[in-house]
Amino acid sequence: MTAHRPMRQVVLDIETTGLNLATGDRVIEIAAVELLDRRILGKHFHSYINPERGIDPGAEAVHGISSEMLQDKPKFSEVAKLLTDFIEGAELIAHNAPFDIGFINKEFSLLGLDHVEELCPVVVDTLSLAKAQRPGGPNDLSSLCAAFEIKVSRKNLHGALLDAYLLAEVYLALTRKTLH
């Protein structure tokens, strides 16, 4: 008899300097939360990142992260190995995955590293799942938390890390009824 190998999933969220890869926007915060056999056990990866460029005022208004806050933080190159070690081999889950994965792949490309799709066998987009289950939305993270009665008050977490934990709960709620 073979031993049970746990299903490993990683829920990912990022914050960026802006919305446009083409104009050089960069990742400034990244968080990833591990699920084992559909359970959140508290293991996570989190880092703020010095993007070596300014932050769009509109983006800063959304996430509240300023250039000054990031001056002493590591560059992406300094956290890339820790991130790839954390996500490699896992099914990756993100809300609006093309956006997050696009930014991470751009950072990986700048360093000559494999893209996310080469590290993770499956990428799941929770926004697509939500749109399929809740046509017409709203399907942003806050609305989904409200719809699934997920409490958002975790005072010891903030930003991408809080969103990654909330998204893990949203993902479990979105996929609960599709399992046998």
C-alpha positions, 0 to 999 in steps of 0.5 A, a space after each residue: 500500500 502506498 502512503 498518502 501524498 498530500 495535495 499541495 496548493 499555494 494561494 498567491 497574491 501580489 501588490 504592484 507599482 501600477 497596472 502596466 507591465 509594458 511601462 515597467 510596473 513591478 511587484 512590491 509585495 508578494 504573499 503565498 499561503 499553503 494548503 495541504 489536502 484543502 486545509 489552511 495550516 498557516 505556512 506562508 511566504 511573504 515579502 515586501 520588495 524594493 521595486 527600484 522605481 516609483 509607485 503610481 499614485 493610483 496604485 498607492 491609494 489602493 494598497 497604501 504602500 509607498 516608495 519610502 516604505 520599500 527603500 530598505 526592503 529586498 529586491 526581487 532577486 533577493 527573494 526569488 529563490 525563496 519564492 520558487 522553492 515555496 511554489 514549485 510543484 504546487 497547484 497555484 491559485 490566484 484571483 485574476 491569475 493572468 495579472 499576478 502570474 504575468 507580473 511574476 513571470 516578468 520578474 522571473 524573466 528579468 532574472 533568467 528564471 523559469 516561468 510560473 507555469 514551468 514550476 507549477 503544474 496547474 494554475 487556477 484563476 479564482 476570478 474565472 471560477 467566481 464568474 462561472 458560479 456567480 454570473 454578473 458578479 460582483 466577484 472581487 475579493 471583498 464581495 466574495 468574502 461577504 457572499 461566503 460569510 468569510 470574516 475579514 478582520 485579522 488584525 495581525 495580517 495586512 495587504 497581500 498576506 491577508 488577501 492570500 489567506 482570505 482568497 484561500 478561504 474563498 477558493 475552498 468555498 468556491 470549490 466545496 460543492 464541486 468535490 465528491 
